[in-house]
Structure formats: C-alpha cells, structure tokens
Amino acid sequence: MKKLHILIILISQYTFGDSPLTSTYFYKAYMEAPMVQDALNSKGKITNEIVECIDNDSNPLEIKLAIINTVGWNVKGINK
C-alpha cells in the first residue's frame, strides 16, 4: 500500500490539473493538527513524515485531506 501511495505522489508531480481538493483552502480549519502545520511549513515539499501520515490508517481522513490541501500542486521551483 505504501508503494502505491508513493507512486501516486510521484505521478502527481508531473500532472497539472485543478481540483477542489487543492483549489479550495480548507486546511485552515485544521491548523490545530500538528501534521497540517508541518505540511504548511514544508512549503510544498512532500516529506517522509507527510507520506507516513497520509498512509497511516489510524489518522482521520479529514486530516489526510487537509495535509494534501496544504501541500497543494504548486511545482514552481521544483526541478523535474
């Protein structure tokens, strides 16, 4: 399962599209969650901790979605 998540994240780095998941900034409602704050501080970079948090079945879905929303799809400055 973890390999699938990593594959999806890697593929998503090369796709461009707008989605309600990333175009509406609802993560602000979940700023009390430490991983949402960490995702905001990562400035768009996906860290191992972020992947592990998203992959962890015990974490609530809304926190996982807030983390993805925080990271977004901004690829400016990222070398391909």
mmJSON file of the N, C-alpha and C atoms, coordinates in Angstrom:
{"data_MODEL":{"atom_site":{
"group_PDB":["ATOM","ATOM","ATOM","ATOM","ATOM","ATOM","ATOM","ATOM","ATOM","ATOM","ATOM","ATOM","ATOM","ATOM","ATOM","ATOM","ATOM","ATOM","ATOM","ATOM","ATOM","ATOM","ATOM","ATOM","ATOM","ATOM","ATOM","ATOM","ATOM","ATOM","ATOM","ATOM","ATOM","ATOM","ATOM","ATOM","ATOM","ATOM","ATOM","ATOM","ATOM","ATOM","ATOM","ATOM","ATOM","ATOM","ATOM","ATOM","ATOM","ATOM","ATOM","ATOM","ATOM","ATOM","ATOM","ATOM","ATOM","ATOM","ATOM","ATOM","ATOM","ATOM","ATOM","ATOM","ATOM","ATOM","ATOM","ATOM","ATOM","ATOM","ATOM","ATOM","ATOM","ATOM","ATOM","ATOM","ATOM","ATOM","ATOM","ATOM","ATOM","ATOM","ATOM","ATOM","ATOM","ATOM","ATOM","ATOM","ATOM","ATOM","ATOM","ATOM","ATOM","ATOM","ATOM","ATOM","ATOM","ATOM","ATOM","ATOM","ATOM","ATOM","ATOM","ATOM","ATOM","ATOM","ATOM","ATOM","ATOM","ATOM","ATOM","ATOM","ATOM","ATOM","ATOM","ATOM","ATOM","ATOM","ATOM","ATOM","ATOM","ATOM","ATOM","ATOM","ATOM","ATOM","ATOM","ATOM","ATOM","ATOM","ATOM","ATOM","ATOM","ATOM","ATOM","ATOM","ATOM","ATOM","ATOM","ATOM","ATOM","ATOM","ATOM","ATOM","ATOM","ATOM","ATOM","ATOM","ATOM","ATOM","ATOM","ATOM","ATOM","ATOM","ATOM","ATOM","ATOM","ATOM","ATOM","ATOM","ATOM","ATOM","ATOM","ATOM","ATOM","ATOM","ATOM","ATOM","ATOM","ATOM","ATOM","ATOM","ATOM","ATOM","ATOM","ATOM","ATOM","ATOM","ATOM","ATOM","ATOM","ATOM","ATOM","ATOM","ATOM","ATOM","ATOM","ATOM","ATOM","ATOM","ATOM","ATOM","ATOM","ATOM","ATOM","ATOM","ATOM","ATOM","ATOM","ATOM","ATOM","ATOM","ATOM","ATOM","ATOM","ATOM","ATOM","ATOM","ATOM","ATOM","ATOM","ATOM","ATOM","ATOM","ATOM","ATOM","ATOM","ATOM","ATOM","ATOM","ATOM","ATOM","ATOM","ATOM","ATOM","ATOM","ATOM","ATOM","ATOM","ATOM","ATOM","ATOM","ATOM","ATOM","ATOM","ATOM","ATOM","ATOM","ATOM","ATOM"],
"id":[1,2,3,4,5,6,7,8,9,10,11,12,13,14,15,16,17,18,19,20,21,22,23,24,25,26,27,28,29,30,31,32,33,34,35,36,37,38,39,40,41,42,43,44,45,46,47,48,49,50,51,52,53,54,55,56,57,58,59,60,61,62,63,64,65,66,67,68,69,70,71,72,73,74,75,76,77,78,79,80,81,82,83,84,85,86,87,88,89,90,91,92,93,94,95,96,97,98,99,100,101,102,103,104,105,106,107,108,109,110,111,112,113,114,115,116,117,118,119,120,121,122,123,124,125,126,127,128,129,130,131,132,133,134,135,136,137,138,139,140,141,142,143,144,145,146,147,148,149,150,151,152,153,154,155,156,157,158,159,160,161,162,163,164,165,166,167,168,169,170,171,172,173,174,175,176,177,178,179,180,181,182,183,184,185,186,187,188,189,190,191,192,193,194,195,196,197,198,199,200,201,202,203,204,205,206,207,208,209,210,211,212,213,214,215,216,217,218,219,220,221,222,223,224,225,226,227,228,229,230,231,232,233,234,235,236,237,238,239,240],
"type_symbol":["N","C","C","N","C","C","N","C","C","N","C","C","N","C","C","N","C","C","N","C","C","N","C","C","N","C","C","N","C","C","N","C","C","N","C","C","N","C","C","N","C","C","N","C","C","N","C","C","N","C","C","N","C","C","N","C","C","N","C","C","N","C","C","N","C","C","N","C","C","N","C","C","N","C","C","N","C","C","N","C","C","N","C","C","N","C","C","N","C","C","N","C","C","N","C","C","N","C","C","N","C","C","N","C","C","N","C","C","N","C","C","N","C","C","N","C","C","N","C","C","N","C","C","N","C","C","N","C","C","N","C","C","N","C","C","N","C","C","N","C","C","N","C","C","N","C","C","N","C","C","N","C","C","N","C","C","N","C","C","N","C","C","N","C","C","N","C","C","N","C","C","N","C","C","N","C","C","N","C","C","N","C","C","N","C","C","N","C","C","N","C","C","N","C","C","N","C","C","N","C","C","N","C","C","N","C","C","N","C","C","N","C","C","N","C","C","N","C","C","N","C","C","N","C","C","N","C","C","N","C","C","N","C","C","N","C","C","N","C","C"],
"label_atom_id":["N","CA","C","N","CA","C","N","CA","C","N","CA","C","N","CA","C","N","CA","C","N","CA","C","N","CA","C","N","CA","C","N","CA","C","N","CA","C","N","CA","C","N","CA","C","N","CA","C","N","CA","C","N","CA","C","N","CA","C","N","CA","C","N","CA","C","N","CA","C","N","CA","C","N","CA","C","N","CA","C","N","CA","C","N","CA","C","N","CA","C","N","CA","C","N","CA","C","N","CA","C","N","CA","C","N","CA","C","N","CA","C","N","CA","C","N","CA","C","N","CA","C","N","CA","C","N","CA","C","N","CA","C","N","CA","C","N","CA","C","N","CA","C","N","CA","C","N","CA","C","N","CA","C","N","CA","C","N","CA","C","N","CA","C","N","CA","C","N","CA","C","N","CA","C","N","CA","C","N","CA","C","N","CA","C","N","CA","C","N","CA","C","N","CA","C","N","CA","C","N","CA","C","N","CA","C","N","CA","C","N","CA","C","N","CA","C","N","CA","C","N","CA","C","N","CA","C","N","CA","C","N","CA","C","N","CA","C","N","CA","C","N","CA","C","N","CA","C","N","CA","C","N","CA","C","N","CA","C","N","CA","C","N","CA","C","N","CA","C","N","CA","C","N","CA","C","N","CA","C"],
"label_alt_id":[null,null,null,null,null,null,null,null,null,null,null,null,null,null,null,null,null,null,null,null,null,null,null,null,null,null,null,null,null,null,null,null,null,null,null,null,null,null,null,null,null,null,null,null,null,null,null,null,null,null,null,null,null,null,null,null,null,null,null,null,null,null,null,null,null,null,null,null,null,null,null,null,null,null,null,null,null,null,null,null,null,null,null,null,null,null,null,null,null,null,null,null,null,null,null,null,null,null,null,null,null,null,null,null,null,null,null,null,null,null,null,null,null,null,null,null,null,null,null,null,null,null,null,null,null,null,null,null,null,null,null,null,null,null,null,null,null,null,null,null,null,null,null,null,null,null,null,null,null,null,null,null,null,null,null,null,null,null,null,null,null,null,null,null,null,null,null,null,null,null,null,null,null,null,null,null,null,null,null,null,null,null,null,null,null,null,null,null,null,null,null,null,null,null,null,null,null,null,null,null,null,null,null,null,null,null,null,null,null,null,null,null,null,null,null,null,null,null,null,null,null,null,null,null,null,null,null,null,null,null,null,null,null,null,null,null,null,null,null,null],
"label_comp_id":["MET","MET","MET","LYS","LYS","LYS","LYS","LYS","LYS","LEU","LEU","LEU","HIS","HIS","HIS","ILE","ILE","ILE","LEU","LEU","LEU","ILE","ILE","ILE","ILE","ILE","ILE","LEU","LEU","LEU","ILE","ILE","ILE","SER","SER","SER","GLN","GLN","GLN","TYR","TYR","TYR","THR","THR","THR","PHE","PHE","PHE","GLY","GLY","GLY","ASP","ASP","ASP","SER","SER","SER","PRO","PRO","PRO","LEU","LEU","LEU","THR","THR","THR","SER","SER","SER","THR","THR","THR","TYR","TYR","TYR","PHE","PHE","PHE","TYR","TYR","TYR","LYS","LYS","LYS","ALA","ALA","ALA","TYR","TYR","TYR","MET","MET","MET","GLU","GLU","GLU","ALA","ALA","ALA","PRO","PRO","PRO","MET","MET","MET","VAL","VAL","VAL","GLN","GLN","GLN","ASP","ASP","ASP","ALA","ALA","ALA","LEU","LEU","LEU","ASN","ASN","ASN","SER","SER","SER","LYS","LYS","LYS","GLY","GLY","GLY","LYS","LYS","LYS","ILE","ILE","ILE","THR","THR","THR","ASN","ASN","ASN","GLU","GLU","GLU","ILE","ILE","ILE","VAL","VAL","VAL","GLU","GLU","GLU","CYS","CYS","CYS","ILE","ILE","ILE","ASP","ASP","ASP","ASN","ASN","ASN","ASP","ASP","ASP","SER","SER","SER","ASN","ASN","ASN","PRO","PRO","PRO","LEU","LEU","LEU","GLU","GLU","GLU","ILE","ILE","ILE","LYS","LYS","LYS","LEU","LEU","LEU","ALA","ALA","ALA","ILE","ILE","ILE","ILE","ILE","ILE","ASN","ASN","ASN","THR","THR","THR","VAL","VAL","VAL","GLY","GLY","GLY","TRP","TRP","TRP","ASN","ASN","ASN","VAL","VAL","VAL","LYS","LYS","LYS","GLY","GLY","GLY","ILE","ILE","ILE","ASN","ASN","ASN","LYS","LYS","LYS"],
"label_asym_id":["A","A","A","A","A","A","A","A","A","A","A","A","A","A","A","A","A","A","A","A","A","A","A","A","A","A","A","A","A","A","A","A","A","A","A","A","A","A","A","A","A","A","A","A","A","A","A","A","A","A","A","A","A","A","A","A","A","A","A","A","A","A","A","A","A","A","A","A","A","A","A","A","A","A","A","A","A","A","A","A","A","A","A","A","A","A","A","A","A","A","A","A","A","A","A","A","A","A","A","A","A","A","A","A","A","A","A","A","A","A","A","A","A","A","A","A","A","A","A","A","A","A","A","A","A","A","A","A","A","A","A","A","A","A","A","A","A","A","A","A","A","A","A","A","A","A","A","A","A","A","A","A","A","A","A","A","A","A","A","A","A","A","A","A","A","A","A","A","A","A","A","A","A","A","A","A","A","A","A","A","A","A","A","A","A","A","A","A","A","A","A","A","A","A","A","A","A","A","A","A","A","A","A","A","A","A","A","A","A","A","A","A","A","A","A","A","A","A","A","A","A","A","A","A","A","A","A","A","A","A","A","A","A","A","A","A","A","A","A","A"],
"label_entity_id":["1","1","1","1","1","1","1","1","1","1","1","1","1","1","1","1","1","1","1","1","1","1","1","1","1","1","1","1","1","1","1","1","1","1","1","1","1","1","1","1","1","1","1","1","1","1","1","1","1","1","1","1","1","1","1","1","1","1","1","1","1","1","1","1","1","1","1","1","1","1","1","1","1","1","1","1","1","1","1","1","1","1","1","1","1","1","1","1","1","1","1","1","1","1","1","1","1","1","1","1","1","1","1","1","1","1","1","1","1","1","1","1","1","1","1","1","1","1","1","1","1","1","1","1","1","1","1","1","1","1","1","1","1","1","1","1","1","1","1","1","1","1","1","1","1","1","1","1","1","1","1","1","1","1","1","1","1","1","1","1","1","1","1","1","1","1","1","1","1","1","1","1","1","1","1","1","1","1","1","1","1","1","1","1","1","1","1","1","1","1","1","1","1","1","1","1","1","1","1","1","1","1","1","1","1","1","1","1","1","1","1","1","1","1","1","1","1","1","1","1","1","1","1","1","1","1","1","1","1","1","1","1","1","1","1","1","1","1","1","1"],
"label_seq_id":[1,1,1,2,2,2,3,3,3,4,4,4,5,5,5,6,6,6,7,7,7,8,8,8,9,9,9,10,10,10,11,11,11,12,12,12,13,13,13,14,14,14,15,15,15,16,16,16,17,17,17,18,18,18,19,19,19,20,20,20,21,21,21,22,22,22,23,23,23,24,24,24,25,25,25,26,26,26,27,27,27,28,28,28,29,29,29,30,30,30,31,31,31,32,32,32,33,33,33,34,34,34,35,35,35,36,36,36,37,37,37,38,38,38,39,39,39,40,40,40,41,41,41,42,42,42,43,43,43,44,44,44,45,45,45,46,46,46,47,47,47,48,48,48,49,49,49,50,50,50,51,51,51,52,52,52,53,53,53,54,54,54,55,55,55,56,56,56,57,57,57,58,58,58,59,59,59,60,60,60,61,61,61,62,62,62,63,63,63,64,64,64,65,65,65,66,66,66,67,67,67,68,68,68,69,69,69,70,70,70,71,71,71,72,72,72,73,73,73,74,74,74,75,75,75,76,76,76,77,77,77,78,78,78,79,79,79,80,80,80],
"pdbx_PDB_ins_code":[null,null,null,null,null,null,null,null,null,null,null,null,null,null,null,null,null,null,null,null,null,null,null,null,null,null,null,null,null,null,null,null,null,null,null,null,null,null,null,null,null,null,null,null,null,null,null,null,null,null,null,null,null,null,null,null,null,null,null,null,null,null,null,null,null,null,null,null,null,null,null,null,null,null,null,null,null,null,null,null,null,null,null,null,null,null,null,null,null,null,null,null,null,null,null,null,null,null,null,null,null,null,null,null,null,null,null,null,null,null,null,null,null,null,null,null,null,null,null,null,null,null,null,null,null,null,null,null,null,null,null,null,null,null,null,null,null,null,null,null,null,null,null,null,null,null,null,null,null,null,null,null,null,null,null,null,null,null,null,null,null,null,null,null,null,null,null,null,null,null,null,null,null,null,null,null,null,null,null,null,null,null,null,null,null,null,null,null,null,null,null,null,null,null,null,null,null,null,null,null,null,null,null,null,null,null,null,null,null,null,null,null,null,null,null,null,null,null,null,null,null,null,null,null,null,null,null,null,null,null,null,null,null,null,null,null,null,null,null,null],
"Cartn_x":[0.815,0.0,0.857,1.939,2.812,3.437,3.819,4.415,3.42,2.148,1.117,0.974,0.992,0.876,2.059,3.234,4.432,4.356,3.895,3.751,2.758,1.638,0.643,1.227,1.972,2.587,3.599,4.409,5.401,4.738,3.707,2.998,2.338,1.798,1.1,2.037,3.318,4.276,4.391,3.959,4.102,2.766,1.697,0.397,-0.051,-0.829,-1.312,-2.824,-3.505,-4.956,-5.446,-6.618,-7.187,-8.267,-8.289,-9.22,-9.753,-10.983,-11.488,-10.619,-9.926,-9.063,-7.911,-7.462,-6.321,-6.661,-7.84,-8.16,-8.969,-9.49,-10.21,-9.377,-8.986,-8.046,-8.769,-9.272,-9.992,-9.06,-7.761,-6.819,-6.776,-7.144,-7.091,-7.983,-9.015,-9.902,-9.247,-8.129,-7.453,-6.047,-5.798,-4.464,-4.04,-4.978,-4.588,-3.906,-4.025,-3.385,-1.894,-1.018,0.425,0.912,0.378,0.857,0.404,-0.72,-1.149,-0.196,0.212,1.192,2.529,2.944,4.195,4.11,2.96,2.784,2.856,2.294,2.357,3.8,4.548,5.948,6.855,6.401,7.234,7.285,6.419,6.4,6.27,5.36,5.076,5.908,6.88,7.695,7.06,7.028,6.436,7.533,7.43,8.441,8.018,8.954,8.63,7.562,7.605,6.616,5.218,5.128,3.836,3.297,4.146,3.721,3.273,4.042,3.689,2.363,2.13,0.877,-0.31,-0.162,-1.24,-1.475,-0.428,-0.531,-1.046,-1.001,-1.392,-2.915,-3.429,-4.874,-5.537,-4.791,-5.4,-5.619,-5.037,-5.254,-6.595,-7.318,-8.622,-8.495,-9.468,-9.465,-9.412,-10.131,-10.151,-8.777,-7.979,-6.617,-5.744,-5.9,-5.148,-5.476,-6.763,-7.164,-6.657,-6.662,-6.14,-4.64,-3.914,-2.476,-2.258,-3.011,-2.884,-3.257,-4.302,-4.731,-3.658,-2.968,-1.91,-0.726,-0.305,0.837,0.476,-0.725,-1.189,-0.446,-0.592,0.022,1.042,1.454,2.404,3.762,4.221,5.511,6.557,6.307,7.294,8.578,9.686,10.977,11.399,10.57,10.929,11.489,12.696,13.321,12.713,12.417,11.849,12.925],
"Cartn_y":[-1.195,0.0,1.256,1.236,2.407,2.705,1.639,1.839,2.488,2.119,2.71,4.199,4.566,5.978,6.774,6.228,6.919,7.074,6.023,6.088,7.183,7.26,8.291,9.679,9.851,11.147,11.512,10.546,10.822,11.165,10.444,10.727,12.1,12.425,13.703,14.893,14.7,15.789,16.215,15.349,15.643,15.877,15.96,16.237,17.621,18.247,19.579,19.6,19.919,19.985,20.683,21.193,21.864,20.979,20.896,20.031,20.774,20.492,21.124,20.788,19.669,19.28,20.253,20.88,21.788,23.24,23.505,24.895,25.622,24.901,25.489,25.258,26.314,26.191,25.909,24.679,24.307,23.842,23.688,23.234,24.174,25.427,26.412,26.019,25.235,24.778,23.679,23.127,22.026,22.405,23.689,24.15,23.686,23.212,22.715,21.357,20.668,19.361,19.562,18.944,19.139,18.799,17.744,17.38,18.381,19.03,20.084,21.266,21.596,22.664,22.281,21.015,20.557,20.634,20.261,20.328,21.77,22.689,24.102,24.6,24.177,24.588,23.939,22.854,22.175,22.943,23.953,24.831,24.057,23.078,22.344,21.1,20.862,19.658,18.521,17.354,16.192,15.443,15.445,14.792,13.358,12.582,11.213,11.203,12.167,12.243,12.49,13.317,13.582,12.316,11.603,10.359,9.344,9.218,8.261,8.628,9.893,10.333,10.03,10.292,10.019,8.514,7.731,6.278,5.583,6.253,5.652,5.555,4.323,4.097,4.636,4.851,5.335,6.852,7.564,9.011,9.304,10.284,10.617,11.1,10.742,11.11,12.621,13.366,14.82,15.448,14.866,15.359,15.03,13.829,13.454,14.4,14.693,15.609,17.024,17.446,18.778,18.864,17.78,17.753,17.884,17.122,17.202,18.598,19.172,20.509,21.538,21.341,22.262,22.214,21.01,20.852,21.399,21.097,21.616,21.034,21.702,21.241,22.226,23.188,24.202,23.553,23.552,22.922,23.964,25.225,26.25,26.012,26.055,25.903,24.465,23.511,22.108,21.611,21.08,20.544,19.213,19.026,17.756,16.904],
"Cartn_z":[0.0,0.0,0.0,0.776,0.856,-0.509,-1.246,-2.567,-3.514,-3.4,-4.236,-3.943,-2.673,-2.296,-2.833,-2.718,-3.214,-4.723,-5.421,-6.873,-7.262,-6.563,-6.855,-6.634,-5.575,-5.287,-6.368,-6.783,-7.822,-9.146,-9.506,-10.754,-10.677,-9.53,-9.39,-9.557,-9.361,-9.533,-10.997,-11.921,-13.34,-14.04,-13.289,-13.865,-13.419,-14.267,-13.959,-14.122,-13.083,-13.129,-11.883,-11.975,-10.82,-10.242,-8.956,-8.262,-7.053,-6.642,-5.415,-4.204,-4.284,-3.173,-2.991,-4.069,-3.951,-4.286,-4.83,-5.193,-4.119,-3.146,-2.019,-0.771,-0.099,1.016,2.336,2.474,3.687,4.796,4.513,5.529,6.734,6.521,7.6,8.776,8.511,9.581,10.423,9.94,10.633,11.092,11.271,11.648,13.042,13.864,15.188,15.099,13.974,13.801,13.496,14.276,14.076,12.668,12.048,10.716,9.656,9.858,8.931,9.045,10.253,10.451,9.812,9.979,9.361,7.838,7.287,5.83,5.347,6.113,5.748,5.794,6.802,6.933,5.902,5.269,4.268,2.951,2.806,1.622,0.315,0.305,-0.929,-1.144,-0.304,-0.447,0.343,-0.263,0.384,1.129,2.444,3.277,3.592,4.109,4.516,5.602,6.504,7.574,7.018,5.981,5.361,4.711,3.988,3.336,4.381,5.462,6.513,7.174,7.381,7.999,7.087,5.798,4.853,4.732,4.819,4.674,5.939,7.073,8.345,8.438,8.493,8.529,9.789,10.846,12.087,12.088,11.129,11.044,10.375,10.86,10.277,8.833,8.025,6.616,6.424,7.259,7.072,7.313,8.199,8.42,7.211,6.669,5.469,4.313,4.131,3.063,3.315,4.57,4.902,4.606,4.867,4.566,3.063,2.279,0.817,0.347,0.914,0.558,0.891,1.996,2.411,1.455,1.084,0.17,-1.196,-1.699,-2.985,-4.165,-5.298,-6.548,-7.086,-6.331,-6.796,-7.027,-8.269,-8.586,-8.99,-8.736,-9.07,-8.297,-8.998,-8.345,-8.13,-8.531,-8.376,-9.706,-9.669,-10.876,-11.223,-12.494,-12.954,-13.565],
"occupancy":[1.0,1.0,1.0,1.0,1.0,1.0,1.0,1.0,1.0,1.0,1.0,1.0,1.0,1.0,1.0,1.0,1.0,1.0,1.0,1.0,1.0,1.0,1.0,1.0,1.0,1.0,1.0,1.0,1.0,1.0,1.0,1.0,1.0,1.0,1.0,1.0,1.0,1.0,1.0,1.0,1.0,1.0,1.0,1.0,1.0,1.0,1.0,1.0,1.0,1.0,1.0,1.0,1.0,1.0,1.0,1.0,1.0,1.0,1.0,1.0,1.0,1.0,1.0,1.0,1.0,1.0,1.0,1.0,1.0,1.0,1.0,1.0,1.0,1.0,1.0,1.0,1.0,1.0,1.0,1.0,1.0,1.0,1.0,1.0,1.0,1.0,1.0,1.0,1.0,1.0,1.0,1.0,1.0,1.0,1.0,1.0,1.0,1.0,1.0,1.0,1.0,1.0,1.0,1.0,1.0,1.0,1.0,1.0,1.0,1.0,1.0,1.0,1.0,1.0,1.0,1.0,1.0,1.0,1.0,1.0,1.0,1.0,1.0,1.0,1.0,1.0,1.0,1.0,1.0,1.0,1.0,1.0,1.0,1.0,1.0,1.0,1.0,1.0,1.0,1.0,1.0,1.0,1.0,1.0,1.0,1.0,1.0,1.0,1.0,1.0,1.0,1.0,1.0,1.0,1.0,1.0,1.0,1.0,1.0,1.0,1.0,1.0,1.0,1.0,1.0,1.0,1.0,1.0,1.0,1.0,1.0,1.0,1.0,1.0,1.0,1.0,1.0,1.0,1.0,1.0,1.0,1.0,1.0,1.0,1.0,1.0,1.0,1.0,1.0,1.0,1.0,1.0,1.0,1.0,1.0,1.0,1.0,1.0,1.0,1.0,1.0,1.0,1.0,1.0,1.0,1.0,1.0,1.0,1.0,1.0,1.0,1.0,1.0,1.0,1.0,1.0,1.0,1.0,1.0,1.0,1.0,1.0,1.0,1.0,1.0,1.0,1.0,1.0,1.0,1.0,1.0,1.0,1.0,1.0,1.0,1.0,1.0,1.0,1.0,1.0],
"B_iso_or_equiv":[0.0,0.0,0.0,0.0,0.0,0.0,0.0,0.0,0.0,0.0,0.0,0.0,0.0,0.0,0.0,0.0,0.0,0.0,0.0,0.0,0.0,0.0,0.0,0.0,0.0,0.0,0.0,0.0,0.0,0.0,0.0,0.0,0.0,0.0,0.0,0.0,0.0,0.0,0.0,0.0,0.0,0.0,0.0,0.0,0.0,0.0,0.0,0.0,0.0,0.0,0.0,0.0,0.0,0.0,0.0,0.0,0.0,0.0,0.0,0.0,0.0,0.0,0.0,0.0,0.0,0.0,0.0,0.0,0.0,0.0,0.0,0.0,0.0,0.0,0.0,0.0,0.0,0.0,0.0,0.0,0.0,0.0,0.0,0.0,0.0,0.0,0.0,0.0,0.0,0.0,0.0,0.0,0.0,0.0,0.0,0.0,0.0,0.0,0.0,0.0,0.0,0.0,0.0,0.0,0.0,0.0,0.0,0.0,0.0,0.0,0.0,0.0,0.0,0.0,0.0,0.0,0.0,0.0,0.0,0.0,0.0,0.0,0.0,0.0,0.0,0.0,0.0,0.0,0.0,0.0,0.0,0.0,0.0,0.0,0.0,0.0,0.0,0.0,0.0,0.0,0.0,0.0,0.0,0.0,0.0,0.0,0.0,0.0,0.0,0.0,0.0,0.0,0.0,0.0,0.0,0.0,0.0,0.0,0.0,0.0,0.0,0.0,0.0,0.0,0.0,0.0,0.0,0.0,0.0,0.0,0.0,0.0,0.0,0.0,0.0,0.0,0.0,0.0,0.0,0.0,0.0,0.0,0.0,0.0,0.0,0.0,0.0,0.0,0.0,0.0,0.0,0.0,0.0,0.0,0.0,0.0,0.0,0.0,0.0,0.0,0.0,0.0,0.0,0.0,0.0,0.0,0.0,0.0,0.0,0.0,0.0,0.0,0.0,0.0,0.0,0.0,0.0,0.0,0.0,0.0,0.0,0.0,0.0,0.0,0.0,0.0,0.0,0.0,0.0,0.0,0.0,0.0,0.0,0.0,0.0,0.0,0.0,0.0,0.0,0.0],
"pdbx_formal_charge":[null,null,null,null,null,null,null,null,null,null,null,null,null,null,null,null,null,null,null,null,null,null,null,null,null,null,null,null,null,null,null,null,null,null,null,null,null,null,null,null,null,null,null,null,null,null,null,null,null,null,null,null,null,null,null,null,null,null,null,null,null,null,null,null,null,null,null,null,null,null,null,null,null,null,null,null,null,null,null,null,null,null,null,null,null,null,null,null,null,null,null,null,null,null,null,null,null,null,null,null,null,null,null,null,null,null,null,null,null,null,null,null,null,null,null,null,null,null,null,null,null,null,null,null,null,null,null,null,null,null,null,null,null,null,null,null,null,null,null,null,null,null,null,null,null,null,null,null,null,null,null,null,null,null,null,null,null,null,null,null,null,null,null,null,null,null,null,null,null,null,null,null,null,null,null,null,null,null,null,null,null,null,null,null,null,null,null,null,null,null,null,null,null,null,null,null,null,null,null,null,null,null,null,null,null,null,null,null,null,null,null,null,null,null,null,null,null,null,null,null,null,null,null,null,null,null,null,null,null,null,null,null,null,null,null,null,null,null,null,null],
"auth_seq_id":[1,1,1,2,2,2,3,3,3,4,4,4,5,5,5,6,6,6,7,7,7,8,8,8,9,9,9,10,10,10,11,11,11,12,12,12,13,13,13,14,14,14,15,15,15,16,16,16,17,17,17,18,18,18,19,19,19,20,20,20,21,21,21,22,22,22,23,23,23,24,24,24,25,25,25,26,26,26,27,27,27,28,28,28,29,29,29,30,30,30,31,31,31,32,32,32,33,33,33,34,34,34,35,35,35,36,36,36,37,37,37,38,38,38,39,39,39,40,40,40,41,41,41,42,42,42,43,43,43,44,44,44,45,45,45,46,46,46,47,47,47,48,48,48,49,49,49,50,50,50,51,51,51,52,52,52,53,53,53,54,54,54,55,55,55,56,56,56,57,57,57,58,58,58,59,59,59,60,60,60,61,61,61,62,62,62,63,63,63,64,64,64,65,65,65,66,66,66,67,67,67,68,68,68,69,69,69,70,70,70,71,71,71,72,72,72,73,73,73,74,74,74,75,75,75,76,76,76,77,77,77,78,78,78,79,79,79,80,80,80],
"auth_comp_id":["MET","MET","MET","LYS","LYS","LYS","LYS","LYS","LYS","LEU","LEU","LEU","HIS","HIS","HIS","ILE","ILE","ILE","LEU","LEU","LEU","ILE","ILE","ILE","ILE","ILE","ILE","LEU","LEU","LEU","ILE","ILE","ILE","SER","SER","SER","GLN","GLN","GLN","TYR","TYR","TYR","THR","THR","THR","PHE","PHE","PHE","GLY","GLY","GLY","ASP","ASP","ASP","SER","SER","SER","PRO","PRO","PRO","LEU","LEU","LEU","THR","THR","THR","SER","SER","SER","THR","THR","THR","TYR","TYR","TYR","PHE","PHE","PHE","TYR","TYR","TYR","LYS","LYS","LYS","ALA","ALA","ALA","TYR","TYR","TYR","MET","MET","MET","GLU","GLU","GLU","ALA","ALA","ALA","PRO","PRO","PRO","MET","MET","MET","VAL","VAL","VAL","GLN","GLN","GLN","ASP","ASP","ASP","ALA","ALA","ALA","LEU","LEU","LEU","ASN","ASN","ASN","SER","SER","SER","LYS","LYS","LYS","GLY","GLY","GLY","LYS","LYS","LYS","ILE","ILE","ILE","THR","THR","THR","ASN","ASN","ASN","GLU","GLU","GLU","ILE","ILE","ILE","VAL","VAL","VAL","GLU","GLU","GLU","CYS","CYS","CYS","ILE","ILE","ILE","ASP","ASP","ASP","ASN","ASN","ASN","ASP","ASP","ASP","SER","SER","SER","ASN","ASN","ASN","PRO","PRO","PRO","LEU","LEU","LEU","GLU","GLU","GLU","ILE","ILE","ILE","LYS","LYS","LYS","LEU","LEU","LEU","ALA","ALA","ALA","ILE","ILE","ILE","ILE","ILE","ILE","ASN","ASN","ASN","THR","THR","THR","VAL","VAL","VAL","GLY","GLY","GLY","TRP","TRP","TRP","ASN","ASN","ASN","VAL","VAL","VAL","LYS","LYS","LYS","GLY","GLY","GLY","ILE","ILE","ILE","ASN","ASN","ASN","LYS","LYS","LYS"],
"auth_asym_id":["A","A","A","A","A","A","A","A","A","A","A","A","A","A","A","A","A","A","A","A","A","A","A","A","A","A","A","A","A","A","A","A","A","A","A","A","A","A","A","A","A","A","A","A","A","A","A","A","A","A","A","A","A","A","A","A","A","A","A","A","A","A","A","A","A","A","A","A","A","A","A","A","A","A","A","A","A","A","A","A","A","A","A","A","A","A","A","A","A","A","A","A","A","A","A","A","A","A","A","A","A","A","A","A","A","A","A","A","A","A","A","A","A","A","A","A","A","A","A","A","A","A","A","A","A","A","A","A","A","A","A","A","A","A","A","A","A","A","A","A","A","A","A","A","A","A","A","A","A","A","A","A","A","A","A","A","A","A","A","A","A","A","A","A","A","A","A","A","A","A","A","A","A","A","A","A","A","A","A","A","A","A","A","A","A","A","A","A","A","A","A","A","A","A","A","A","A","A","A","A","A","A","A","A","A","A","A","A","A","A","A","A","A","A","A","A","A","A","A","A","A","A","A","A","A","A","A","A","A","A","A","A","A","A","A","A","A","A","A","A"],
"auth_atom_id":["N","CA","C","N","CA","C","N","CA","C","N","CA","C","N","CA","C","N","CA","C","N","CA","C","N","CA","C","N","CA","C","N","CA","C","N","CA","C","N","CA","C","N","CA","C","N","CA","C","N","CA","C","N","CA","C","N","CA","C","N","CA","C","N","CA","C","N","CA","C","N","CA","C","N","CA","C","N","CA","C","N","CA","C","N","CA","C","N","CA","C","N","CA","C","N","CA","C","N","CA","C","N","CA","C","N","CA","C","N","CA","C","N","CA","C","N","CA","C","N","CA","C","N","CA","C","N","CA","C","N","CA","C","N","CA","C","N","CA","C","N","CA","C","N","CA","C","N","CA","C","N","CA","C","N","CA","C","N","CA","C","N","CA","C","N","CA","C","N","CA","C","N","CA","C","N","CA","C","N","CA","C","N","CA","C","N","CA","C","N","CA","C","N","CA","C","N","CA","C","N","CA","C","N","CA","C","N","CA","C","N","CA","C","N","CA","C","N","CA","C","N","CA","C","N","CA","C","N","CA","C","N","CA","C","N","CA","C","N","CA","C","N","CA","C","N","CA","C","N","CA","C","N","CA","C","N","CA","C","N","CA","C","N","CA","C","N","CA","C","N","CA","C","N","CA","C","N","CA","C"],
"pdbx_PDB_model_num":[1,1,1,1,1,1,1,1,1,1,1,1,1,1,1,1,1,1,1,1,1,1,1,1,1,1,1,1,1,1,1,1,1,1,1,1,1,1,1,1,1,1,1,1,1,1,1,1,1,1,1,1,1,1,1,1,1,1,1,1,1,1,1,1,1,1,1,1,1,1,1,1,1,1,1,1,1,1,1,1,1,1,1,1,1,1,1,1,1,1,1,1,1,1,1,1,1,1,1,1,1,1,1,1,1,1,1,1,1,1,1,1,1,1,1,1,1,1,1,1,1,1,1,1,1,1,1,1,1,1,1,1,1,1,1,1,1,1,1,1,1,1,1,1,1,1,1,1,1,1,1,1,1,1,1,1,1,1,1,1,1,1,1,1,1,1,1,1,1,1,1,1,1,1,1,1,1,1,1,1,1,1,1,1,1,1,1,1,1,1,1,1,1,1,1,1,1,1,1,1,1,1,1,1,1,1,1,1,1,1,1,1,1,1,1,1,1,1,1,1,1,1,1,1,1,1,1,1,1,1,1,1,1,1,1,1,1,1,1,1]
}}}
